[in-house]
Amino acid sequence: MSPAQSVFAAELAANEASEHRPLIITLFAVFVLATLGITVWAGRQTKDAADFYAGGRQFSAFQNGLAVSGDYMSAASFLGIAGAIALFGYDGFLYSIGFLVAWLVALLLVAEPLRNSGRYTMGDVLAYRMRQRPVRTAAGTSTIVVSIFYLLAQMAGAGILVSLLLGITSDAGKILIVALVGVLMIVYVTIGGMKGTTWVQMVKAVLLIGGTILITFLVLLKFDFNISDLLGKAAENSGAGSAFLEPGLQYGANGTSKLDFISLGIALVLGTAGLPHILIRFYTVPNAKAARKSVNWAIGIIGAFYLMTIALGFGAAALVGKDEIIASNPSGNTAAPLLALHVGGVDSAWGAILLATISAVAFATILAVVAGLTLASSSSFAHDIYANVIRKGRATEKEEMRAARWATVFIGVVSIALGALARDLNVAGLVALAFAVAASANLPTILYSLFWKRFTTQGALWSIYGGLIVAVGLVLFSPVVSGDPKAMFPDVDFAWFPLKNPGIISIPFGFLMGWLGTVLSKEEPDEAKYAELEVRSLTGTGAH
């Protein structure tokens, strides 16, 4: 397909969407109203802090596993990975592998001990054996920064998706969409708390898996369920030939890109166990056994989904074509909705219905994930910073929950502003940055705190702030922010760090700083407290 033809095809897709715009708007409205209804219902049952932060710890392992899946399968999974595979083939699928393998780290090292050791936030675990005020301040700061990085991807995905469907091409219109998503997420969290957010995530997970199964079935049906034919057609339409199915199309151009891939892989595999919105989900179940089972459920659901991204990505390459995808969105984020249109028929009502349905599911995905992220960051601010640092433990539950709601508004405003700047970046790449920051600042501190007897307050502070500052600093001076046509600020160039993901530098640095801060500390670790934490984390004795 020539560039002119591909632009025409993209315009045709937009026109098809415009002809069925009432249907599209109706589906969006139905989902938003349904989830708002769930949120209001859950909000009426939110009586105290345990309800607001942890859903009253009443969710079963399966329910929490479903909600964890809904929280994890974000816009990056559905839009970003499908686009990355459609444009880069084998190299794009590496995102799926990294996101899935990461759950083994969470299952084996973090889920059960964290559920036993904490109450509502990561800061609870650190404060158990260290000086409360400094470590809670550090944990709260890190949680908010990681959540905002992750929120950028969801906001960017929302802007791209709704712009495609409603035919909005102006920057002002896209920014307005980002603002709308921000307002909705503020409403979800302030009214529903963890109960409302969890139910929305469960509904969204079912919709996403159902929509993905449908599109996967229709794609395979086009090729008589012959995966070899699907991959062959994808390679043929990619413009890269057999190289599309081999490593190196995106990350094999030179030594820097290969190093970037290693950095990305490390960030993806280690990042999940440090993501705040995933960590707080372990507190919504009644005990550690349920936390472990919920991770097992999540691995099964998420694993099945990521296997189906093969059909989404390679199906988009085969049936939509690289040129049309790029003409619609240069980063490939619209590959999945365009694939839905093509498997249903570009000029048919069935195609428009599929496009509208899959796009509504993707929008549901974004709303559910932003609610979870906002809840994690506002909870950490209210519980760690406001209640335990500013008020020194004297805040009532009512005051703490009010602080969480105000923090939600502030974080929502910041996310809207930054999301408007990131609206043209690939959402999978943006999420990978959040993984890198989480693995650099949070993971070393959590593991040291749980498993190293000598670990001290100074070690925790050096680990969190050191990993956080280096990770964020390297991102600011990377091609993601400037010096690249697809950067946040493409017209300026202050990028001196060559990699798009800082994980290969910042993650070892976070571990190193935690060790260095501890060995240089004059503070004597409280061995009795560590012994208590060890028994509690491994057995659940005394867990909330």
C-alpha positions as CSV (number, residue, x, y, z in Angstrom):
1,M,0.0,0.0,0.0
2,S,1.4,3.4,-1.0
3,P,1.6,6.3,1.5
4,A,-1.3,8.0,-0.3
5,Q,-3.4,4.9,-0.1
6,S,-2.6,4.4,3.6
7,V,-3.7,7.9,4.5
8,F,-6.9,7.4,2.5
9,A,-7.5,4.1,4.5
10,A,-7.0,5.9,7.8
11,E,-9.4,8.6,6.7
12,L,-11.8,5.9,5.7
13,A,-11.6,4.4,9.2
14,A,-12.2,7.8,10.7
15,N,-15.2,8.3,8.3
16,E,-16.6,4.9,9.2
17,A,-16.4,5.9,12.9
18,S,-18.0,9.3,12.1
19,E,-21.0,7.6,10.3
20,H,-21.7,5.5,13.4
21,R,-20.8,8.2,15.9
22,P,-24.2,7.9,17.7
23,L,-23.5,4.2,18.4
24,I,-20.0,4.9,19.6
25,I,-21.0,7.7,21.9
26,T,-23.9,5.6,23.2
27,L,-21.5,2.7,24.1
28,F,-19.1,5.1,25.8
29,A,-22.0,6.7,27.7
30,V,-23.4,3.3,28.8
31,F,-20.0,2.2,30.2
32,V,-19.3,5.5,32.0
33,L,-22.8,5.6,33.5
34,A,-22.6,1.9,34.6
35,T,-19.3,2.3,36.2
36,L,-20.4,5.6,37.9
37,G,-23.4,3.6,39.2
38,I,-21.1,0.9,40.6
39,T,-18.9,3.6,42.2
40,V,-21.9,5.4,43.9
41,W,-23.2,2.0,45.2
42,A,-19.7,1.1,46.6
43,G,-19.3,4.6,48.0
44,R,-22.4,4.2,50.2
45,Q,-20.7,1.1,51.7
46,T,-17.5,2.9,52.4
47,K,-17.7,3.6,56.1
48,D,-14.1,3.9,57.4
49,A,-10.4,4.0,56.3
50,A,-10.2,0.2,55.9
51,D,-13.1,0.4,53.4
52,F,-11.6,3.4,51.6
53,Y,-8.0,2.1,51.4
54,A,-8.5,-1.7,51.3
55,G,-12.1,-2.4,50.4
56,G,-12.7,-3.7,53.9
57,R,-10.4,-6.7,53.1
58,Q,-13.5,-8.5,52.0
59,F,-12.6,-9.5,48.4
60,S,-11.9,-13.2,47.6
61,A,-8.7,-14.4,45.9
62,F,-10.5,-14.8,42.6
63,Q,-12.1,-11.4,42.8
64,N,-8.8,-9.7,43.7
65,G,-7.0,-11.7,40.9
66,L,-9.6,-10.4,38.5
67,A,-9.2,-6.9,39.8
68,V,-5.3,-7.1,39.7
69,S,-5.6,-8.2,36.1
70,G,-7.9,-5.2,35.4
71,D,-5.4,-2.9,37.1
72,Y,-2.4,-4.4,35.2
73,M,-3.8,-4.8,31.7
74,S,-3.7,-1.1,31.0
75,A,-3.7,1.1,27.9
76,A,-0.1,-0.1,27.4
77,S,-1.2,-3.7,27.2
78,F,-4.2,-3.3,24.9
79,L,-3.2,-0.3,22.7
80,G,0.6,0.0,23.1
81,I,1.7,-3.6,22.8
82,A,-0.7,-4.3,19.9
83,G,0.8,-1.2,18.2
84,A,4.4,-2.2,19.0
85,I,3.9,-5.7,17.6
86,A,2.2,-4.4,14.5
87,L,5.1,-2.0,13.8
88,F,8.1,-4.0,15.0
89,G,7.0,-7.6,15.0
90,Y,9.1,-9.9,17.3
91,D,10.7,-6.9,19.1
92,G,7.2,-5.6,19.9
93,F,6.1,-8.9,21.4
94,L,9.0,-8.6,23.9
95,Y,6.9,-6.2,25.9
96,S,4.3,-8.9,26.5
97,I,7.0,-11.3,27.7
98,G,8.5,-8.8,30.1
99,F,5.1,-7.8,31.5
100,L,4.1,-11.4,32.1
101,V,7.4,-12.8,33.6
102,A,7.4,-9.9,36.0
103,W,4.6,-11.6,37.9
104,L,6.9,-14.4,39.0
105,V,9.0,-11.8,40.9
106,A,5.9,-10.4,42.6
107,L,4.6,-13.9,43.5
108,L,7.8,-15.3,44.8
109,L,9.3,-12.3,46.7
110,V,6.6,-9.7,47.5
111,A,2.9,-10.6,47.5
112,E,2.7,-12.7,50.7
113,P,5.3,-11.0,52.9
114,L,3.9,-7.6,52.0
115,R,0.3,-8.5,52.8
116,N,1.4,-9.8,56.2
117,S,3.6,-6.9,57.0
118,G,1.6,-3.8,56.0
119,R,-1.8,-2.3,56.5
120,Y,-2.6,0.0,53.6
121,T,0.6,1.2,51.9
122,M,4.2,0.4,51.2
123,G,5.2,3.0,53.8
124,D,3.6,0.7,56.5
125,V,6.1,-2.0,55.8
126,L,9.1,0.3,56.0
127,A,7.9,2.2,59.1
128,Y,7.5,-1.1,61.0
129,R,11.2,-1.3,61.9
130,M,12.5,2.2,61.0
131,R,12.0,5.8,61.9
132,Q,8.5,6.6,60.8
133,R,8.5,10.2,59.5
134,P,11.5,10.1,57.1
135,V,10.6,6.7,55.6
136,R,6.9,7.5,55.2
137,T,7.8,10.8,53.5
138,A,10.1,9.0,51.1
139,A,7.6,6.2,50.4
140,G,4.8,8.6,49.8
141,T,6.9,10.7,47.4
142,S,8.0,7.7,45.4
143,T,4.5,6.3,45.2
144,I,3.2,9.6,43.8
145,V,6.0,10.0,41.3
146,V,5.6,6.4,40.0
147,S,1.8,6.7,39.8
148,I,2.1,10.0,37.8
149,F,4.5,8.4,35.3
150,Y,2.0,5.5,34.8
151,L,-0.9,7.9,34.6
152,L,0.8,9.7,31.7
153,A,0.4,6.6,29.5
154,Q,-3.3,6.1,30.4
155,M,-4.0,9.8,29.6
156,A,-2.1,9.6,26.3
157,G,-4.1,6.5,25.4
158,A,-7.4,8.1,26.2
159,G,-6.6,11.1,24.0
160,I,-5.5,9.0,21.1
161,L,-8.5,6.6,21.3
162,V,-11.3,9.1,21.7
163,S,-9.8,11.4,19.1
164,L,-9.9,8.6,16.5
165,L,-13.5,7.7,17.2
166,L,-14.9,11.2,17.4
167,G,-12.8,12.6,14.6
168,I,-11.1,15.1,16.8
169,T,-7.8,16.3,15.2
170,S,-7.1,19.5,17.0
171,D,-4.7,19.6,20.0
172,A,-7.2,21.5,22.0
173,G,-9.8,18.7,21.5
174,K,-7.3,16.0,22.5
175,I,-6.4,18.0,25.7
176,L,-10.1,18.3,26.5
177,I,-10.4,14.5,26.3
178,V,-7.5,14.0,28.6
179,A,-9.1,16.5,31.0
180,L,-12.4,14.5,30.9
181,V,-10.7,11.3,31.8
182,G,-9.0,13.1,34.7
183,V,-12.3,14.4,36.0
184,L,-13.8,10.9,35.8
185,M,-11.0,9.3,37.7
186,I,-11.3,11.9,40.4
187,V,-15.0,11.2,40.8
188,Y,-14.4,7.4,40.9
189,V,-11.8,7.6,43.7
190,T,-13.3,10.3,45.8
191,I,-16.8,8.6,45.8
192,G,-16.0,4.9,45.6
193,G,-12.6,4.4,47.3
194,M,-11.1,0.9,47.0
195,K,-14.4,-0.8,46.9
196,G,-15.7,1.1,43.9
197,T,-12.3,1.0,42.1
198,T,-12.1,-2.8,42.6
199,W,-15.5,-3.5,41.2
200,V,-14.8,-1.2,38.2
201,Q,-11.6,-3.1,37.6
202,M,-13.3,-6.5,37.7
203,V,-16.0,-5.4,35.2
204,K,-13.3,-4.0,33.0
205,A,-11.1,-7.2,33.1
206,V,-14.1,-9.3,32.0
207,L,-14.9,-6.8,29.1
208,L,-11.2,-6.7,28.0
209,I,-10.7,-10.4,28.0
210,G,-14.0,-11.0,26.2
211,G,-13.2,-8.3,23.6
212,T,-9.7,-9.7,23.1
213,I,-11.0,-13.3,22.7
214,L,-13.6,-12.1,20.1
215,I,-11.0,-10.2,18.0
216,T,-8.5,-13.1,18.3
217,F,-11.1,-15.5,17.1
218,L,-12.1,-13.3,14.1
219,V,-8.4,-12.7,13.1
220,L,-7.7,-16.5,13.2
221,L,-10.9,-17.2,11.3
222,K,-9.6,-14.9,8.5
223,F,-6.6,-17.3,8.2
224,D,-8.5,-20.6,8.8
225,F,-6.8,-20.8,12.2
226,N,-3.4,-21.2,10.5
227,I,-1.0,-19.1,12.6
228,S,1.8,-19.6,10.1
229,D,-0.3,-18.0,7.4
230,L,-1.1,-15.1,9.7
231,L,2.6,-14.5,10.5
232,G,3.6,-14.8,6.9
233,K,1.0,-12.2,5.8
234,A,2.1,-9.9,8.6
235,A,5.7,-10.1,7.5
236,E,4.7,-9.5,3.9
237,N,2.6,-6.4,4.8
238,S,5.2,-5.0,7.3
239,G,7.6,-3.9,4.6
240,A,10.4,-5.6,6.5
241,G,9.9,-9.1,5.1
242,S,11.3,-12.0,7.2
243,A,13.1,-9.6,9.5
244,F,9.7,-8.7,11.0
245,L,9.6,-12.2,12.6
246,E,13.1,-12.1,13.9
247,P,14.8,-10.2,16.7
248,G,16.4,-6.8,16.0
249,L,14.0,-4.8,13.9
250,Q,13.6,-2.2,16.7
251,Y,16.5,-3.0,19.1
252,G,19.1,-4.4,16.8
253,A,20.1,-1.4,14.7
254,N,23.3,-0.7,16.8
255,G,24.9,-1.2,20.2
256,T,22.8,1.6,21.8
257,S,19.5,0.1,20.8
258,K,20.6,-3.4,22.0
259,L,21.5,-1.8,25.3
260,D,18.1,-0.1,25.4
261,F,16.4,-3.5,25.0
262,I,18.3,-4.9,27.9
263,S,17.4,-1.9,30.0
264,L,13.7,-2.2,29.0
265,G,13.7,-6.0,29.9
266,I,15.2,-5.4,33.3
267,A,12.7,-2.6,34.0
268,L,9.7,-4.7,32.9
269,V,10.7,-7.8,34.9
270,L,11.5,-6.0,38.1
271,G,9.1,-3.2,37.9
272,T,5.8,-4.9,38.7
273,A,6.8,-5.8,42.3
274,G,7.4,-2.1,43.0
275,L,4.3,-0.6,41.4
276,P,2.2,1.1,44.1
277,H,-1.2,0.4,42.5
278,I,-0.4,-3.3,42.4
279,L,1.1,-3.4,45.9
280,I,-2.0,-2.0,47.5
281,R,-4.2,-4.7,45.9
282,F,-2.6,-7.2,48.2
283,Y,-4.2,-5.5,51.2
284,T,-7.8,-6.0,49.9
285,V,-7.8,-9.7,50.7
286,P,-8.4,-11.2,54.2
287,N,-5.0,-12.9,54.5
288,A,-1.7,-13.8,52.8
289,K,-2.9,-17.1,51.5
290,A,-5.6,-15.2,49.5
291,A,-3.0,-12.7,48.4
292,R,-0.9,-15.5,47.0
293,K,-3.9,-17.2,45.3
294,S,-5.0,-13.9,43.8
295,V,-1.6,-13.5,42.2
296,N,-1.9,-17.1,40.7
297,W,-5.3,-16.1,39.3
298,A,-3.8,-12.9,37.9
299,I,-0.9,-14.8,36.2
300,G,-3.4,-17.1,34.5
301,I,-5.7,-14.3,33.3
302,I,-2.8,-12.0,32.3
303,G,-0.9,-14.8,30.6
304,A,-3.9,-15.7,28.4
305,F,-4.3,-12.1,27.5
306,Y,-0.7,-11.6,26.5
307,L,-0.8,-14.7,24.3
308,M,-3.7,-13.1,22.5
309,T,-1.7,-10.0,21.9
310,I,0.1,-12.0,19.2
311,A,-3.1,-12.2,17.3
312,L,-3.9,-8.5,17.9
313,G,-0.4,-7.2,16.9
314,F,0.4,-9.6,14.0
315,G,-3.3,-9.5,12.9
316,A,-3.1,-5.7,12.7
317,A,0.1,-5.9,10.6
318,A,-1.5,-8.5,8.3
319,L,-4.9,-7.0,7.9
320,V,-4.5,-3.3,8.5
321,G,-0.9,-2.7,7.4
322,K,1.9,-0.7,8.8
323,D,1.3,2.4,6.6
324,E,-2.4,2.8,7.6
325,I,-1.5,2.3,11.3
326,I,1.2,5.0,11.2
327,A,-1.1,7.3,9.2
328,S,-3.6,7.0,12.0
329,N,-1.1,7.3,14.9
330,P,2.7,7.4,14.4
331,S,3.3,5.3,17.6
332,G,0.9,2.6,16.6
333,N,-1.5,3.1,19.5
334,T,-4.7,2.7,17.3
335,A,-3.7,-0.7,15.8
336,A,-6.2,-2.7,17.9
337,P,-9.3,-0.5,17.2
338,L,-8.3,-0.4,13.5
339,L,-8.0,-4.2,13.5
340,A,-11.5,-4.5,15.0
341,L,-12.8,-2.3,12.1
342,H,-11.0,-4.5,9.5
343,V,-12.1,-7.9,10.8
344,G,-15.7,-6.7,10.9
345,G,-15.5,-5.0,7.4
346,V,-14.3,-1.4,6.8
347,D,-17.5,-0.4,5.0
348,S,-20.0,-2.4,7.1
349,A,-22.1,-1.7,10.1
350,W,-20.6,-4.8,11.8
351,G,-17.2,-3.3,11.4
352,A,-18.3,-0.1,13.0
353,I,-20.0,-2.0,15.8
354,L,-16.7,-3.9,16.5
355,L,-14.7,-0.7,16.3
356,A,-17.0,1.1,18.8
357,T,-17.2,-1.9,21.1
358,I,-13.4,-2.5,21.3
359,S,-12.8,1.2,21.7
360,A,-15.3,1.4,24.5
361,V,-13.5,-1.6,26.2
362,A,-10.2,0.2,25.7
363,F,-11.7,3.3,27.3
364,A,-12.9,1.2,30.1
365,T,-9.4,-0.1,30.5
366,I,-8.0,3.4,30.8
367,L,-10.7,4.6,33.3
368,A,-10.2,1.5,35.6
369,V,-6.4,1.8,35.6
370,V,-6.3,5.6,36.3
371,A,-8.7,5.1,39.2
372,G,-6.4,2.4,40.7
373,L,-3.3,4.6,40.2
374,T,-4.9,7.7,41.7
375,L,-6.2,5.7,44.7
376,A,-2.6,4.4,45.3
377,S,-1.0,7.8,45.2
378,S,-3.7,9.6,47.2
379,S,-3.8,6.8,49.8
380,S,-0.1,7.1,50.3
381,F,-0.2,10.8,50.7
382,A,-3.1,10.7,53.2
383,H,-1.9,7.7,55.2
384,D,1.9,8.2,55.1
385,I,2.5,11.9,54.7
386,Y,-0.6,13.6,56.1
387,A,-1.6,11.3,58.9
388,N,1.8,10.1,60.1
389,V,4.2,12.9,59.1
390,I,2.2,16.1,59.2
391,R,-0.3,15.2,61.9
392,K,2.2,12.8,63.7
393,G,-0.4,10.1,64.0
394,R,-3.1,12.3,65.6
395,A,-5.4,12.5,62.5
396,T,-8.8,10.9,62.8
397,E,-9.9,8.4,60.1
398,K,-12.4,11.1,58.8
399,E,-9.6,13.7,58.5
400,E,-7.3,11.1,56.7
401,M,-10.0,10.2,54.2
402,R,-10.7,13.9,53.5
403,A,-7.0,14.4,52.9
404,A,-7.0,11.4,50.5
405,R,-9.9,13.0,48.5
406,W,-8.1,16.4,48.2
407,A,-4.9,14.6,47.2
408,T,-6.9,12.8,44.5
409,V,-8.0,16.2,43.0
410,F,-4.4,17.5,43.1
411,I,-2.9,14.4,41.4
412,G,-5.7,14.4,38.9
413,V,-4.9,18.0,37.9
414,V,-1.1,17.2,37.6
415,S,-1.9,14.1,35.5
416,I,-4.1,16.1,33.1
417,A,-1.4,18.7,32.6
418,L,1.4,16.1,31.9
419,G,-0.9,13.8,30.0
420,A,-1.6,16.6,27.5
421,L,2.1,16.9,26.8
422,A,2.5,13.1,26.4
423,R,-0.5,12.6,24.1
424,D,1.6,11.5,21.0
425,L,4.0,9.0,22.7
426,N,3.6,5.2,22.5
427,V,1.8,4.2,25.7
428,A,3.7,1.0,26.2
429,G,7.0,2.9,26.2
430,L,5.6,5.4,28.7
431,V,4.5,2.6,31.1
432,A,8.0,1.0,30.8
433,L,9.3,4.3,32.3
434,A,7.0,3.9,35.2
435,F,8.2,0.3,35.7
436,A,11.9,1.6,35.6
437,V,11.2,4.2,38.3
438,A,9.3,1.7,40.5
439,A,12.1,-0.9,40.2
440,S,14.7,1.7,41.0
441,A,13.1,3.3,44.0
442,N,10.6,0.9,45.5
443,L,11.8,-2.6,44.9
444,P,15.2,-2.4,46.5
445,T,13.8,-0.8,49.6
446,I,11.0,-3.4,49.9
447,L,13.3,-6.3,49.5
448,Y,16.0,-5.0,51.8
449,S,13.4,-4.2,54.4
450,L,11.8,-7.6,54.3
451,F,15.0,-9.8,54.0
452,W,18.1,-7.9,55.3
453,K,18.5,-7.7,59.1
454,R,21.1,-4.8,59.0
455,F,19.0,-2.5,56.8
456,T,18.6,0.9,58.4
457,T,16.5,4.1,57.9
458,Q,19.4,5.8,56.1
459,G,19.7,2.9,53.7
460,A,16.0,3.1,53.0
461,L,16.2,6.9,52.3
462,W,19.2,6.6,50.1
463,S,17.7,3.7,48.2
464,I,14.3,5.4,47.5
465,Y,15.6,8.9,46.8
466,G,18.8,7.7,45.0
467,G,16.8,5.4,42.7
468,L,14.1,8.0,42.2
469,I,16.3,10.9,41.4
470,V,18.6,8.9,39.0
471,A,15.7,7.2,37.2
472,V,13.6,10.5,36.7
473,G,16.8,12.5,35.9
474,L,17.9,10.1,33.2
475,V,14.3,10.1,31.7
476,L,14.3,13.9,31.6
477,F,17.6,13.9,29.6
478,S,16.6,11.0,27.4
479,P,15.1,10.9,23.8
480,V,11.7,10.4,25.4
481,V,11.5,14.1,26.5
482,S,13.6,15.9,23.8
483,G,15.8,15.4,20.7
484,D,13.5,13.0,18.9
485,P,10.6,13.6,16.5
486,K,8.3,11.5,18.8
487,A,9.5,13.2,22.1
488,M,7.4,15.3,24.4
489,F,9.3,18.3,23.2
490,P,10.4,17.4,19.7
491,D,11.6,21.0,18.8
492,V,14.3,21.2,21.4
493,D,17.2,18.9,22.2
494,F,18.8,18.6,25.7
495,A,19.0,14.7,25.6
496,W,22.5,13.5,26.6
497,F,21.4,10.1,27.9
498,P,21.1,7.9,24.8
499,L,18.7,5.2,26.1
500,K,14.9,5.6,26.2
501,N,14.6,3.5,29.4
502,P,17.0,4.2,32.3
503,G,16.5,0.8,34.1
504,I,20.0,-0.6,33.3
505,I,21.6,2.3,35.3
506,S,18.9,3.3,37.8
507,I,17.9,-0.1,39.1
508,P,21.4,-1.3,40.1
509,F,22.0,2.3,41.5
510,G,18.9,2.0,43.7
511,F,20.2,-1.3,45.2
512,L,23.7,0.1,45.5
513,M,22.5,3.2,47.4
514,G,20.4,1.0,49.8
515,W,23.5,-1.1,50.6
516,L,25.8,1.9,50.8
517,G,23.5,4.0,53.0
518,T,23.2,1.1,55.4
519,V,26.9,0.2,55.7
520,L,27.8,3.9,56.2
521,S,25.0,4.5,58.7
522,K,25.9,4.9,62.4
523,E,22.4,3.8,63.3
524,E,22.2,0.4,65.0
525,P,19.4,-1.7,63.4
526,D,16.7,-2.8,65.7
527,E,17.2,-6.6,65.6
528,A,14.2,-7.3,67.8
529,K,11.9,-5.4,65.4
530,Y,13.4,-7.2,62.4
531,A,12.7,-10.6,64.1
532,E,9.1,-9.5,64.7
533,L,8.8,-8.4,61.0
534,E,10.3,-11.6,59.8
535,V,7.9,-13.8,61.8
536,R,5.0,-11.6,60.8
537,S,5.9,-11.5,57.0
538,L,6.4,-15.3,56.8
539,T,3.6,-16.5,59.0
540,G,1.0,-13.7,59.1
541,T,1.0,-13.6,62.9
542,G,-0.3,-10.2,63.9
543,A,-1.2,-9.2,60.4
544,H,-4.1,-6.7,60.0
